[in-house]
Amino acid sequence: MKFPAATIIHEWRPACWLSISGEDAANFLQGQFSNELRGLPEGGAAYGLWLTLKGKVLADSFVVRRGSAGGAAAFWVGSYFSSSLVIRERLETYVIADDVVIEDFTADWAGLTCLGETLGALPANPVGGAGGDGEGVMFPGRRGGQASVEWVFPVTQRAKVRAQVVGLSEVAAEDMARRRIAAGVPAVPTDIGPGDLPGEGGLEGAAISYTKGCYLGQEVMARLKSMGQVRRRLIRVTGPGDEVLGALPAALFVGERKVGELRSAVRDGAGGWIGLAMVSLLQVEGTTVLALAADAAPVVRLVSAP
């Protein structure tokens, strides 16, 4: 595999990498996942959510269609930050009489993010095989404003993978977090979790299908879509110093009233930090400056409009 010389890479380990197979795997996942999986080609991937009955965000993941296993479609379910234990328990709860086999390969697989403006032309699975063996699978990532491709592979293939990216610039986890936050992409469950709705994190466009039919949490999603605006929103914020980085999540105030919560933050490279905060749309406006304690000096400024 040949990558453009300007490609930037980041090696990571998935929080979840499950194999889903069995005669009923395709129909089962379609009825559980928030996004459309019908028509997904071999090697194709979809990003979406695993919701509670009340439509809250339990976890997120990519679902990648593998080659057939015993004549039936098989899938990988992988996530940057959502735990395999959470996703597996969520799936196993609803496997009743279905022919579905769930296997956890999280400890045995690794990931390599490739960032670059020309990466959109890469095939979905240029290496290994659609079955997910060999040197792994590739699919479009969600790392920020720049195009990205995720290459996920068995750890036994790491040397072969690294040999194909020799000479490319590599960045650390902090830089990846800075890119993600700057683009307003939430990490699940840190920024959006079991107490939050997808629309509060701006995930309704990327992770929710309103036309696929029934899935767990679908009725709530349809009702919220018809009602319109949510009452809270995840927004980008910025502040001075770095003391807040070790005390997250952190409450945000206007005067003595709590109006939100700083969910994640990272150094901005200029002596301060940027972050993502969940704030009340009823109490915060675009010009509001927030404080990190009741009646403290306001220092947290909004970068994006609530």
Buried (B, 14 or more C-beta within 10 A) or exposed (E): EEBEEEBBBBBBEBBBBBBBBBBBBBBBBBBBBBBBBEEBEBBBBBBBBBBEEEBBBBBBBBBBBBBEBEEBBBBBBBBBBBBBEBBBEBBEEEBEEBBBBBEBBBEEBBBBBBBBEEBEEBEBBBBBBBBBBBBBBBBBBBBBEEBBBBBBBBEEBBEBBEEBBEEBEEBEEEBBBBBBBBEBBBBBBBBBBBEBBBBBBBBBEBBBBEEBEEBBBBEBBEEBEEEEEBEBBBBBBBBBEBEBBEEEBBBBBBEEEBBBBBBBBBBBEEEBBBBBBBBBBEBBEEEBBBBBEEEEEBBBBBBEEB
